[in-house]
Amino acid sequence: MTILLMEDDAVLSDILLDFLSESHSVDYAFNHEGVYKRLEEKKYDLFIFDINVAGKNGLELLKELRTFNNTTPAIIITAYTDTAYLKKAFEIGASDYIKKPFELEELNARVSNIQRLFNIDTQKSIEIGEEIYFLTDEKKIQTRNKTTPLGSKDAAILLYMLNNQKRLISSDELIQNIWDFDALPSDATIRSHIRTLRDLIGKQKIKTIRGSGYIYE
């Protein structure tokens, strides 16, 4: 499922991005301007908007999107305890509402419920090139003529890069986010995984920045 998160609390946004990215493709926006920029690029299965953000707040943004006939399901996050905000959220078209502080598993349950209620396909297929698709749940690369299974680490690296496109990613960052502490790979192992992915999705997709890391373009 593709999710767009709007949250201006840096600590909370990092926690939510890390957690949600384990199961979904997640993009992030700091404010409403970032949301509109993201919406120019792609469509989403779910919005998760915080009410309390600088500029146009989550409720104002959602109301505006609904006037543009955007029907994407939305979960509203808030620290308010006043039920007036709850009522307003549903009146303008929110699908669900979660109050801070909350457990990550509660958010996960609400996201899963949205998937069920709106019949959102949980099998993720990400287009990564002309007639090249990454089937994230099955860990496979699919082209017109064949389907190629990926190793678990190759799939994890590719998904991480897709979630962090056009940003320099160091080998250390990949190791910290993909490998267990007691099974750290060598630089040669990282390069081997990158070569495997390039052979499958095209050498131009992953650019090496010598001495610094990689950029997925």
Rosetta constraint file for C-alpha pairs under 8 A:
AtomPair CA 1 CA 24 HARMONIC 5.22 0.50
AtomPair CA 1 CA 25 HARMONIC 6.15 0.50
AtomPair CA 1 CA 44 HARMONIC 7.91 0.50
AtomPair CA 1 CA 45 HARMONIC 6.03 0.50
AtomPair CA 1 CA 46 HARMONIC 7.68 0.50
AtomPair CA 1 CA 120 HARMONIC 7.37 0.50
AtomPair CA 1 CA 121 HARMONIC 7.13 0.50
AtomPair CA 1 CA 122 HARMONIC 5.83 0.50
AtomPair CA 1 CA 123 HARMONIC 7.61 0.50
AtomPair CA 1 CA 124 HARMONIC 6.24 0.50
AtomPair CA 2 CA 24 HARMONIC 6.12 0.50
AtomPair CA 2 CA 25 HARMONIC 4.78 0.50
AtomPair CA 2 CA 26 HARMONIC 5.83 0.50
AtomPair CA 2 CA 27 HARMONIC 7.87 0.50
AtomPair CA 2 CA 44 HARMONIC 5.15 0.50
AtomPair CA 2 CA 45 HARMONIC 5.20 0.50
AtomPair CA 2 CA 46 HARMONIC 6.56 0.50
AtomPair CA 3 CA 24 HARMONIC 7.12 0.50
AtomPair CA 3 CA 25 HARMONIC 6.22 0.50
AtomPair CA 3 CA 26 HARMONIC 4.76 0.50
AtomPair CA 3 CA 27 HARMONIC 6.30 0.50
AtomPair CA 3 CA 44 HARMONIC 5.74 0.50
AtomPair CA 3 CA 45 HARMONIC 5.99 0.50
AtomPair CA 3 CA 46 HARMONIC 4.86 0.50
AtomPair CA 3 CA 47 HARMONIC 5.80 0.50
AtomPair CA 3 CA 48 HARMONIC 7.25 0.50
AtomPair CA 4 CA 26 HARMONIC 5.90 0.50
AtomPair CA 4 CA 27 HARMONIC 4.95 0.50
AtomPair CA 4 CA 28 HARMONIC 5.85 0.50
AtomPair CA 4 CA 29 HARMONIC 7.37 0.50
AtomPair CA 4 CA 35 HARMONIC 7.66 0.50
AtomPair CA 4 CA 44 HARMONIC 6.57 0.50
AtomPair CA 4 CA 46 HARMONIC 6.44 0.50
AtomPair CA 4 CA 47 HARMONIC 4.96 0.50
AtomPair CA 4 CA 48 HARMONIC 6.22 0.50
AtomPair CA 5 CA 26 HARMONIC 7.15 0.50
AtomPair CA 5 CA 27 HARMONIC 6.23 0.50
AtomPair CA 5 CA 28 HARMONIC 4.90 0.50
AtomPair CA 5 CA 29 HARMONIC 6.13 0.50
AtomPair CA 5 CA 47 HARMONIC 6.11 0.50
AtomPair CA 5 CA 48 HARMONIC 4.80 0.50
AtomPair CA 5 CA 49 HARMONIC 5.97 0.50
AtomPair CA 6 CA 28 HARMONIC 6.03 0.50
AtomPair CA 6 CA 29 HARMONIC 4.77 0.50
AtomPair CA 6 CA 30 HARMONIC 5.63 0.50
AtomPair CA 6 CA 31 HARMONIC 6.12 0.50
AtomPair CA 6 CA 32 HARMONIC 7.57 0.50
AtomPair CA 6 CA 35 HARMONIC 7.06 0.50
AtomPair CA 6 CA 47 HARMONIC 7.94 0.50
AtomPair CA 6 CA 48 HARMONIC 6.30 0.50
AtomPair CA 6 CA 49 HARMONIC 4.80 0.50
AtomPair CA 6 CA 50 HARMONIC 6.15 0.50
AtomPair CA 6 CA 58 HARMONIC 7.84 0.50
AtomPair CA 7 CA 12 HARMONIC 7.63 0.50
AtomPair CA 7 CA 13 HARMONIC 5.78 0.50
AtomPair CA 7 CA 28 HARMONIC 7.77 0.50
AtomPair CA 7 CA 29 HARMONIC 6.79 0.50
AtomPair CA 7 CA 30 HARMONIC 5.60 0.50
AtomPair CA 7 CA 31 HARMONIC 7.06 0.50
AtomPair CA 7 CA 49 HARMONIC 6.50 0.50
AtomPair CA 7 CA 50 HARMONIC 5.48 0.50
AtomPair CA 7 CA 53 HARMONIC 6.70 0.50
AtomPair CA 8 CA 13 HARMONIC 7.05 0.50
AtomPair CA 8 CA 29 HARMONIC 7.99 0.50
AtomPair CA 8 CA 30 HARMONIC 4.96 0.50
AtomPair CA 8 CA 31 HARMONIC 6.73 0.50
AtomPair CA 8 CA 50 HARMONIC 8.00 0.50
AtomPair CA 8 CA 53 HARMONIC 5.70 0.50
AtomPair CA 8 CA 54 HARMONIC 7.40 0.50
AtomPair CA 9 CA 13 HARMONIC 5.90 0.50
AtomPair CA 10 CA 14 HARMONIC 6.21 0.50
AtomPair CA 11 CA 15 HARMONIC 6.41 0.50
AtomPair CA 12 CA 16 HARMONIC 6.11 0.50
AtomPair CA 13 CA 17 HARMONIC 5.93 0.50
AtomPair CA 14 CA 18 HARMONIC 6.12 0.50
AtomPair CA 15 CA 19 HARMONIC 6.18 0.50
AtomPair CA 16 CA 20 HARMONIC 5.86 0.50
AtomPair CA 16 CA 104 HARMONIC 7.85 0.50
AtomPair CA 17 CA 21 HARMONIC 5.75 0.50
AtomPair CA 17 CA 26 HARMONIC 6.80 0.50
AtomPair CA 17 CA 28 HARMONIC 7.72 0.50
AtomPair CA 18 CA 22 HARMONIC 6.73 0.50
AtomPair CA 19 CA 23 HARMONIC 7.90 0.50
AtomPair CA 19 CA 104 HARMONIC 7.58 0.50
AtomPair CA 20 CA 24 HARMONIC 5.82 0.50
AtomPair CA 20 CA 25 HARMONIC 7.78 0.50
AtomPair CA 20 CA 26 HARMONIC 6.86 0.50
AtomPair CA 20 CA 108 HARMONIC 7.83 0.50
AtomPair CA 21 CA 25 HARMONIC 5.79 0.50
AtomPair CA 21 CA 26 HARMONIC 5.80 0.50
AtomPair CA 21 CA 163 HARMONIC 7.89 0.50
AtomPair CA 25 CA 163 HARMONIC 6.51 0.50
AtomPair CA 26 CA 163 HARMONIC 6.67 0.50
AtomPair CA 27 CA 38 HARMONIC 7.91 0.50
AtomPair CA 27 CA 163 HARMONIC 7.12 0.50
AtomPair CA 28 CA 34 HARMONIC 7.95 0.50
AtomPair CA 28 CA 35 HARMONIC 7.96 0.50
AtomPair CA 29 CA 33 HARMONIC 7.92 0.50
AtomPair CA 29 CA 34 HARMONIC 4.72 0.50
AtomPair CA 29 CA 35 HARMONIC 5.47 0.50
AtomPair CA 29 CA 38 HARMONIC 7.69 0.50
AtomPair CA 30 CA 34 HARMONIC 6.08 0.50
AtomPair CA 30 CA 35 HARMONIC 7.86 0.50
AtomPair CA 30 CA 53 HARMONIC 7.94 0.50
AtomPair CA 31 CA 35 HARMONIC 6.52 0.50
AtomPair CA 31 CA 53 HARMONIC 6.47 0.50
AtomPair CA 31 CA 54 HARMONIC 6.61 0.50
AtomPair CA 31 CA 55 HARMONIC 7.05 0.50
AtomPair CA 31 CA 56 HARMONIC 7.37 0.50
AtomPair CA 31 CA 57 HARMONIC 7.93 0.50
AtomPair CA 32 CA 36 HARMONIC 6.36 0.50
AtomPair CA 32 CA 55 HARMONIC 7.32 0.50
AtomPair CA 32 CA 56 HARMONIC 6.01 0.50
AtomPair CA 32 CA 57 HARMONIC 7.44 0.50
AtomPair CA 32 CA 58 HARMONIC 7.87 0.50
AtomPair CA 32 CA 61 HARMONIC 6.56 0.50
AtomPair CA 33 CA 37 HARMONIC 6.30 0.50
AtomPair CA 34 CA 38 HARMONIC 6.21 0.50
AtomPair CA 35 CA 39 HARMONIC 6.18 0.50
AtomPair CA 36 CA 40 HARMONIC 6.33 0.50
AtomPair CA 37 CA 41 HARMONIC 6.98 0.50
AtomPair CA 38 CA 42 HARMONIC 6.54 0.50
AtomPair CA 39 CA 43 HARMONIC 6.19 0.50
AtomPair CA 39 CA 44 HARMONIC 7.98 0.50
AtomPair CA 44 CA 72 HARMONIC 7.00 0.50
AtomPair CA 45 CA 72 HARMONIC 6.17 0.50
AtomPair CA 45 CA 73 HARMONIC 6.94 0.50
AtomPair CA 45 CA 120 HARMONIC 7.19 0.50
AtomPair CA 46 CA 72 HARMONIC 5.86 0.50
AtomPair CA 46 CA 73 HARMONIC 5.12 0.50
AtomPair CA 46 CA 74 HARMONIC 5.68 0.50
AtomPair CA 46 CA 75 HARMONIC 7.71 0.50
AtomPair CA 47 CA 72 HARMONIC 6.82 0.50
AtomPair CA 47 CA 73 HARMONIC 6.23 0.50
AtomPair CA 47 CA 74 HARMONIC 4.49 0.50
AtomPair CA 47 CA 75 HARMONIC 6.23 0.50
AtomPair CA 48 CA 74 HARMONIC 5.68 0.50
AtomPair CA 48 CA 75 HARMONIC 4.77 0.50
AtomPair CA 48 CA 76 HARMONIC 5.90 0.50
AtomPair CA 48 CA 77 HARMONIC 7.14 0.50
AtomPair CA 49 CA 58 HARMONIC 5.23 0.50
AtomPair CA 49 CA 74 HARMONIC 7.26 0.50
AtomPair CA 49 CA 75 HARMONIC 6.39 0.50
AtomPair CA 49 CA 76 HARMONIC 5.06 0.50
AtomPair CA 49 CA 77 HARMONIC 5.98 0.50
AtomPair CA 50 CA 57 HARMONIC 7.36 0.50
AtomPair CA 50 CA 58 HARMONIC 5.31 0.50
AtomPair CA 50 CA 76 HARMONIC 5.72 0.50
AtomPair CA 50 CA 77 HARMONIC 4.42 0.50
AtomPair CA 50 CA 78 HARMONIC 5.81 0.50
AtomPair CA 51 CA 57 HARMONIC 5.14 0.50
AtomPair CA 51 CA 58 HARMONIC 4.13 0.50
AtomPair CA 51 CA 59 HARMONIC 5.91 0.50
AtomPair CA 51 CA 76 HARMONIC 6.72 0.50
AtomPair CA 51 CA 77 HARMONIC 6.14 0.50
AtomPair CA 51 CA 78 HARMONIC 5.48 0.50
AtomPair CA 52 CA 57 HARMONIC 5.84 0.50
AtomPair CA 52 CA 58 HARMONIC 6.89 0.50
AtomPair CA 52 CA 78 HARMONIC 6.77 0.50
AtomPair CA 52 CA 79 HARMONIC 7.91 0.50
AtomPair CA 53 CA 57 HARMONIC 5.23 0.50
AtomPair CA 53 CA 58 HARMONIC 6.99 0.50
AtomPair CA 56 CA 60 HARMONIC 5.99 0.50
AtomPair CA 56 CA 61 HARMONIC 6.12 0.50
AtomPair CA 57 CA 61 HARMONIC 6.07 0.50
AtomPair CA 58 CA 62 HARMONIC 6.07 0.50
AtomPair CA 58 CA 76 HARMONIC 7.16 0.50
AtomPair CA 59 CA 63 HARMONIC 6.10 0.50
AtomPair CA 59 CA 76 HARMONIC 7.79 0.50
AtomPair CA 59 CA 89 HARMONIC 6.38 0.50
AtomPair CA 59 CA 92 HARMONIC 7.70 0.50
AtomPair CA 60 CA 64 HARMONIC 6.22 0.50
AtomPair CA 61 CA 65 HARMONIC 6.20 0.50
AtomPair CA 62 CA 66 HARMONIC 6.18 0.50
AtomPair CA 62 CA 74 HARMONIC 8.00 0.50
AtomPair CA 62 CA 92 HARMONIC 7.23 0.50
AtomPair CA 62 CA 93 HARMONIC 7.49 0.50
AtomPair CA 62 CA 94 HARMONIC 7.63 0.50
AtomPair CA 63 CA 67 HARMONIC 6.46 0.50
AtomPair CA 63 CA 92 HARMONIC 5.47 0.50
AtomPair CA 63 CA 93 HARMONIC 7.28 0.50
AtomPair CA 64 CA 68 HARMONIC 6.65 0.50
AtomPair CA 65 CA 69 HARMONIC 6.64 0.50
AtomPair CA 65 CA 70 HARMONIC 5.41 0.50
AtomPair CA 65 CA 71 HARMONIC 7.97 0.50
AtomPair CA 66 CA 70 HARMONIC 5.10 0.50
AtomPair CA 66 CA 71 HARMONIC 6.36 0.50
AtomPair CA 66 CA 92 HARMONIC 7.50 0.50
AtomPair CA 66 CA 93 HARMONIC 7.16 0.50
AtomPair CA 73 CA 94 HARMONIC 6.85 0.50
AtomPair CA 73 CA 95 HARMONIC 5.65 0.50
AtomPair CA 73 CA 114 HARMONIC 7.38 0.50
AtomPair CA 73 CA 118 HARMONIC 7.94 0.50
AtomPair CA 74 CA 93 HARMONIC 7.81 0.50
AtomPair CA 74 CA 94 HARMONIC 5.17 0.50
AtomPair CA 74 CA 95 HARMONIC 5.21 0.50
AtomPair CA 74 CA 96 HARMONIC 6.60 0.50
AtomPair CA 75 CA 94 HARMONIC 6.19 0.50
AtomPair CA 75 CA 95 HARMONIC 5.82 0.50
AtomPair CA 75 CA 96 HARMONIC 4.67 0.50
AtomPair CA 75 CA 97 HARMONIC 5.39 0.50
AtomPair CA 75 CA 98 HARMONIC 7.23 0.50
AtomPair CA 76 CA 89 HARMONIC 7.33 0.50
AtomPair CA 76 CA 94 HARMONIC 6.80 0.50
AtomPair CA 76 CA 96 HARMONIC 6.36 0.50
AtomPair CA 76 CA 97 HARMONIC 4.71 0.50
AtomPair CA 76 CA 98 HARMONIC 6.23 0.50
AtomPair CA 77 CA 97 HARMONIC 6.08 0.50
AtomPair CA 77 CA 98 HARMONIC 5.08 0.50
AtomPair CA 77 CA 99 HARMONIC 5.90 0.50
AtomPair CA 77 CA 100 HARMONIC 7.07 0.50
AtomPair CA 78 CA 97 HARMONIC 7.82 0.50
AtomPair CA 78 CA 98 HARMONIC 6.58 0.50
AtomPair CA 78 CA 99 HARMONIC 5.11 0.50
AtomPair CA 78 CA 100 HARMONIC 5.91 0.50
AtomPair CA 79 CA 99 HARMONIC 5.62 0.50
AtomPair CA 79 CA 100 HARMONIC 4.85 0.50
AtomPair CA 79 CA 101 HARMONIC 7.33 0.50
AtomPair CA 80 CA 85 HARMONIC 7.29 0.50
AtomPair CA 80 CA 99 HARMONIC 7.13 0.50
AtomPair CA 80 CA 100 HARMONIC 7.96 0.50
AtomPair CA 81 CA 99 HARMONIC 7.45 0.50
AtomPair CA 82 CA 86 HARMONIC 7.35 0.50
AtomPair CA 83 CA 87 HARMONIC 6.21 0.50
AtomPair CA 84 CA 88 HARMONIC 6.14 0.50
AtomPair CA 85 CA 89 HARMONIC 6.02 0.50
AtomPair CA 86 CA 90 HARMONIC 6.53 0.50
AtomPair CA 86 CA 97 HARMONIC 6.97 0.50
AtomPair CA 87 CA 91 HARMONIC 6.18 0.50
AtomPair CA 88 CA 92 HARMONIC 6.31 0.50
AtomPair CA 89 CA 93 HARMONIC 6.53 0.50
AtomPair CA 89 CA 94 HARMONIC 5.33 0.50
AtomPair CA 89 CA 97 HARMONIC 7.63 0.50
AtomPair CA 90 CA 94 HARMONIC 4.80 0.50
AtomPair CA 90 CA 95 HARMONIC 6.81 0.50
AtomPair CA 90 CA 96 HARMONIC 7.59 0.50
AtomPair CA 95 CA 114 HARMONIC 7.66 0.50
AtomPair CA 96 CA 110 HARMONIC 7.48 0.50
AtomPair CA 98 CA 102 HARMONIC 7.38 0.50
AtomPair CA 98 CA 107 HARMONIC 7.49 0.50
AtomPair CA 102 CA 106 HARMONIC 6.72 0.50
AtomPair CA 102 CA 107 HARMONIC 7.43 0.50
AtomPair CA 103 CA 107 HARMONIC 6.77 0.50
AtomPair CA 104 CA 108 HARMONIC 6.20 0.50
AtomPair CA 105 CA 109 HARMONIC 6.09 0.50
AtomPair CA 106 CA 110 HARMONIC 6.34 0.50
AtomPair CA 107 CA 111 HARMONIC 6.18 0.50
AtomPair CA 108 CA 112 HARMONIC 6.13 0.50
AtomPair CA 109 CA 113 HARMONIC 6.13 0.50
AtomPair CA 110 CA 114 HARMONIC 6.29 0.50
AtomPair CA 111 CA 115 HARMONIC 6.39 0.50
AtomPair CA 112 CA 116 HARMONIC 6.37 0.50
AtomPair CA 113 CA 117 HARMONIC 6.04 0.50
AtomPair CA 114 CA 118 HARMONIC 5.92 0.50
AtomPair CA 114 CA 119 HARMONIC 7.96 0.50
AtomPair CA 114 CA 120 HARMONIC 7.86 0.50
AtomPair CA 115 CA 119 HARMONIC 5.59 0.50
AtomPair CA 115 CA 120 HARMONIC 4.82 0.50
AtomPair CA 115 CA 121 HARMONIC 7.39 0.50
AtomPair CA 115 CA 122 HARMONIC 7.41 0.50
AtomPair CA 116 CA 120 HARMONIC 6.68 0.50
AtomPair CA 123 CA 135 HARMONIC 7.39 0.50
AtomPair CA 123 CA 136 HARMONIC 7.34 0.50
AtomPair CA 123 CA 137 HARMONIC 6.04 0.50
AtomPair CA 124 CA 134 HARMONIC 7.98 0.50
AtomPair CA 124 CA 135 HARMONIC 5.85 0.50
AtomPair CA 124 CA 136 HARMONIC 5.52 0.50
AtomPair CA 124 CA 137 HARMONIC 6.36 0.50
AtomPair CA 125 CA 133 HARMONIC 6.13 0.50
AtomPair CA 125 CA 134 HARMONIC 5.57 0.50
AtomPair CA 125 CA 135 HARMONIC 4.61 0.50
AtomPair CA 125 CA 136 HARMONIC 6.33 0.50
AtomPair CA 126 CA 133 HARMONIC 5.38 0.50
AtomPair CA 126 CA 134 HARMONIC 5.05 0.50
AtomPair CA 126 CA 135 HARMONIC 6.57 0.50
AtomPair CA 126 CA 136 HARMONIC 7.49 0.50
AtomPair CA 127 CA 131 HARMONIC 7.36 0.50
AtomPair CA 127 CA 132 HARMONIC 5.97 0.50
AtomPair CA 127 CA 133 HARMONIC 4.42 0.50
AtomPair CA 127 CA 134 HARMONIC 6.38 0.50
AtomPair CA 128 CA 132 HARMONIC 5.71 0.50
AtomPair CA 128 CA 133 HARMONIC 5.61 0.50
AtomPair CA 128 CA 134 HARMONIC 6.77 0.50
AtomPair CA 128 CA 201 HARMONIC 7.39 0.50
AtomPair CA 129 CA 133 HARMONIC 7.02 0.50
AtomPair CA 129 CA 201 HARMONIC 7.19 0.50
AtomPair CA 131 CA 142 HARMONIC 8.00 0.50
AtomPair CA 131 CA 143 HARMONIC 5.66 0.50
AtomPair CA 131 CA 144 HARMONIC 6.21 0.50
AtomPair CA 132 CA 141 HARMONIC 6.99 0.50
AtomPair CA 132 CA 142 HARMONIC 5.74 0.50
AtomPair CA 132 CA 143 HARMONIC 4.75 0.50
AtomPair CA 132 CA 144 HARMONIC 7.46 0.50
AtomPair CA 132 CA 201 HARMONIC 7.10 0.50
AtomPair CA 133 CA 141 HARMONIC 5.72 0.50
AtomPair CA 133 CA 142 HARMONIC 5.06 0.50
AtomPair CA 133 CA 143 HARMONIC 6.50 0.50
AtomPair CA 134 CA 139 HARMONIC 7.25 0.50
AtomPair CA 134 CA 140 HARMONIC 5.95 0.50
AtomPair CA 134 CA 141 HARMONIC 4.75 0.50
AtomPair CA 134 CA 142 HARMONIC 6.33 0.50
AtomPair CA 135 CA 139 HARMONIC 5.63 0.50
AtomPair CA 135 CA 140 HARMONIC 5.14 0.50
AtomPair CA 135 CA 141 HARMONIC 6.17 0.50
AtomPair CA 135 CA 142 HARMONIC 7.14 0.50
AtomPair CA 136 CA 140 HARMONIC 6.79 0.50
AtomPair CA 136 CA 155 HARMONIC 7.35 0.50
AtomPair CA 136 CA 159 HARMONIC 7.50 0.50
AtomPair CA 138 CA 149 HARMONIC 7.85 0.50
AtomPair CA 139 CA 149 HARMONIC 6.06 0.50
AtomPair CA 139 CA 150 HARMONIC 5.44 0.50
AtomPair CA 139 CA 151 HARMONIC 7.41 0.50
AtomPair CA 139 CA 152 HARMONIC 7.16 0.50
AtomPair CA 139 CA 155 HARMONIC 5.71 0.50
AtomPair CA 140 CA 147 HARMONIC 6.47 0.50
AtomPair CA 140 CA 148 HARMONIC 5.41 0.50
AtomPair CA 140 CA 149 HARMONIC 4.26 0.50
AtomPair CA 140 CA 150 HARMONIC 5.33 0.50
AtomPair CA 140 CA 155 HARMONIC 7.74 0.50
AtomPair CA 141 CA 147 HARMONIC 5.64 0.50
AtomPair CA 141 CA 148 HARMONIC 5.12 0.50
AtomPair CA 141 CA 149 HARMONIC 6.37 0.50
AtomPair CA 141 CA 150 HARMONIC 7.15 0.50
AtomPair CA 141 CA 200 HARMONIC 7.40 0.50
AtomPair CA 141 CA 201 HARMONIC 7.99 0.50
AtomPair CA 142 CA 146 HARMONIC 6.06 0.50
AtomPair CA 142 CA 147 HARMONIC 4.34 0.50
AtomPair CA 142 CA 148 HARMONIC 6.37 0.50
AtomPair CA 143 CA 147 HARMONIC 6.23 0.50
AtomPair CA 150 CA 154 HARMONIC 5.96 0.50
AtomPair CA 150 CA 155 HARMONIC 5.79 0.50
AtomPair CA 151 CA 155 HARMONIC 6.17 0.50
AtomPair CA 152 CA 156 HARMONIC 6.15 0.50
AtomPair CA 153 CA 157 HARMONIC 6.04 0.50
AtomPair CA 153 CA 178 HARMONIC 7.28 0.50
AtomPair CA 153 CA 193 HARMONIC 7.70 0.50
AtomPair CA 154 CA 158 HARMONIC 6.18 0.50
AtomPair CA 154 CA 193 HARMONIC 5.87 0.50
AtomPair CA 154 CA 194 HARMONIC 7.82 0.50
AtomPair CA 154 CA 196 HARMONIC 7.65 0.50
AtomPair CA 154 CA 197 HARMONIC 6.88 0.50
AtomPair CA 155 CA 159 HARMONIC 6.14 0.50
AtomPair CA 156 CA 160 HARMONIC 6.08 0.50
AtomPair CA 156 CA 178 HARMONIC 6.68 0.50
AtomPair CA 157 CA 161 HARMONIC 6.16 0.50
AtomPair CA 157 CA 174 HARMONIC 7.07 0.50
AtomPair CA 157 CA 178 HARMONIC 7.24 0.50
AtomPair CA 158 CA 162 HARMONIC 6.13 0.50
AtomPair CA 158 CA 197 HARMONIC 7.48 0.50
AtomPair CA 159 CA 163 HARMONIC 6.23 0.50
AtomPair CA 160 CA 164 HARMONIC 6.30 0.50
AtomPair CA 161 CA 165 HARMONIC 5.78 0.50
AtomPair CA 161 CA 169 HARMONIC 7.90 0.50
AtomPair CA 161 CA 215 HARMONIC 7.75 0.50
AtomPair CA 161 CA 216 HARMONIC 5.95 0.50
AtomPair CA 162 CA 216 HARMONIC 7.07 0.50
AtomPair CA 164 CA 216 HARMONIC 7.63 0.50
AtomPair CA 165 CA 215 HARMONIC 6.91 0.50
AtomPair CA 165 CA 216 HARMONIC 5.15 0.50
AtomPair CA 165 CA 217 HARMONIC 6.15 0.50
AtomPair CA 166 CA 215 HARMONIC 5.64 0.50
AtomPair CA 166 CA 216 HARMONIC 5.55 0.50
AtomPair CA 166 CA 217 HARMONIC 5.43 0.50
AtomPair CA 167 CA 215 HARMONIC 5.64 0.50
AtomPair CA 167 CA 216 HARMONIC 7.19 0.50
AtomPair CA 168 CA 212 HARMONIC 7.73 0.50
AtomPair CA 168 CA 213 HARMONIC 6.35 0.50
AtomPair CA 168 CA 214 HARMONIC 5.61 0.50
AtomPair CA 168 CA 215 HARMONIC 4.94 0.50
AtomPair CA 169 CA 173 HARMONIC 6.27 0.50
AtomPair CA 169 CA 174 HARMONIC 7.11 0.50
AtomPair CA 169 CA 212 HARMONIC 7.86 0.50
AtomPair CA 169 CA 213 HARMONIC 5.41 0.50
AtomPair CA 169 CA 214 HARMONIC 5.22 0.50
AtomPair CA 169 CA 215 HARMONIC 6.20 0.50
AtomPair CA 170 CA 174 HARMONIC 6.54 0.50
AtomPair CA 170 CA 212 HARMONIC 5.84 0.50
AtomPair CA 170 CA 213 HARMONIC 4.04 0.50
AtomPair CA 170 CA 214 HARMONIC 6.29 0.50
AtomPair CA 171 CA 175 HARMONIC 6.20 0.50
AtomPair CA 171 CA 187 HARMONIC 7.28 0.50
AtomPair CA 171 CA 190 HARMONIC 7.04 0.50
AtomPair CA 171 CA 212 HARMONIC 7.95 0.50
AtomPair CA 171 CA 213 HARMONIC 5.79 0.50
AtomPair CA 171 CA 214 HARMONIC 7.88 0.50
AtomPair CA 172 CA 176 HARMONIC 6.12 0.50
AtomPair CA 173 CA 177 HARMONIC 6.22 0.50
AtomPair CA 174 CA 178 HARMONIC 5.85 0.50
AtomPair CA 174 CA 179 HARMONIC 7.74 0.50
AtomPair CA 175 CA 179 HARMONIC 5.19 0.50
AtomPair CA 175 CA 180 HARMONIC 8.00 0.50
AtomPair CA 175 CA 184 HARMONIC 6.83 0.50
AtomPair CA 175 CA 185 HARMONIC 7.30 0.50
AtomPair CA 176 CA 180 HARMONIC 7.67 0.50
AtomPair CA 176 CA 181 HARMONIC 7.78 0.50
AtomPair CA 179 CA 183 HARMONIC 6.48 0.50
AtomPair CA 179 CA 184 HARMONIC 6.16 0.50
AtomPair CA 179 CA 185 HARMONIC 7.69 0.50
AtomPair CA 180 CA 184 HARMONIC 6.58 0.50
AtomPair CA 185 CA 189 HARMONIC 5.88 0.50
AtomPair CA 185 CA 190 HARMONIC 6.97 0.50
AtomPair CA 186 CA 190 HARMONIC 6.62 0.50
AtomPair CA 187 CA 191 HARMONIC 6.28 0.50
AtomPair CA 188 CA 192 HARMONIC 6.16 0.50
AtomPair CA 189 CA 193 HARMONIC 6.42 0.50
AtomPair CA 190 CA 194 HARMONIC 6.33 0.50
AtomPair CA 191 CA 195 HARMONIC 6.17 0.50
AtomPair CA 192 CA 196 HARMONIC 6.32 0.50
AtomPair CA 193 CA 197 HARMONIC 6.37 0.50
AtomPair CA 194 CA 198 HARMONIC 6.17 0.50
AtomPair CA 194 CA 206 HARMONIC 7.78 0.50
AtomPair CA 195 CA 199 HARMONIC 6.19 0.50
AtomPair CA 196 CA 200 HARMONIC 6.58 0.50
AtomPair CA 197 CA 201 HARMONIC 6.05 0.50
AtomPair CA 197 CA 202 HARMONIC 7.71 0.50
AtomPair CA 198 CA 202 HARMONIC 4.90 0.50
AtomPair CA 198 CA 203 HARMONIC 4.47 0.50
AtomPair CA 198 CA 204 HARMONIC 7.57 0.50
AtomPair CA 198 CA 205 HARMONIC 7.07 0.50
AtomPair CA 198 CA 206 HARMONIC 6.80 0.50
AtomPair CA 199 CA 203 HARMONIC 6.43 0.50
AtomPair CA 201 CA 205 HARMONIC 7.01 0.50
AtomPair CA 203 CA 207 HARMONIC 7.88 0.50
AtomPair CA 204 CA 217 HARMONIC 7.76 0.50
AtomPair CA 205 CA 216 HARMONIC 5.72 0.50
AtomPair CA 205 CA 217 HARMONIC 5.27 0.50
AtomPair CA 206 CA 214 HARMONIC 6.51 0.50
AtomPair CA 206 CA 215 HARMONIC 5.72 0.50
AtomPair CA 206 CA 216 HARMONIC 4.58 0.50
AtomPair CA 206 CA 217 HARMONIC 6.28 0.50
AtomPair CA 207 CA 214 HARMONIC 5.53 0.50
AtomPair CA 207 CA 215 HARMONIC 5.13 0.50
AtomPair CA 207 CA 216 HARMONIC 6.29 0.50
AtomPair CA 207 CA 217 HARMONIC 7.27 0.50
AtomPair CA 208 CA 213 HARMONIC 6.08 0.50
AtomPair CA 208 CA 214 HARMONIC 4.64 0.50
AtomPair CA 208 CA 215 HARMONIC 6.60 0.50
AtomPair CA 209 CA 213 HARMONIC 5.26 0.50
AtomPair CA 209 CA 214 HARMONIC 5.59 0.50
AtomPair CA 209 CA 215 HARMONIC 7.36 0.50
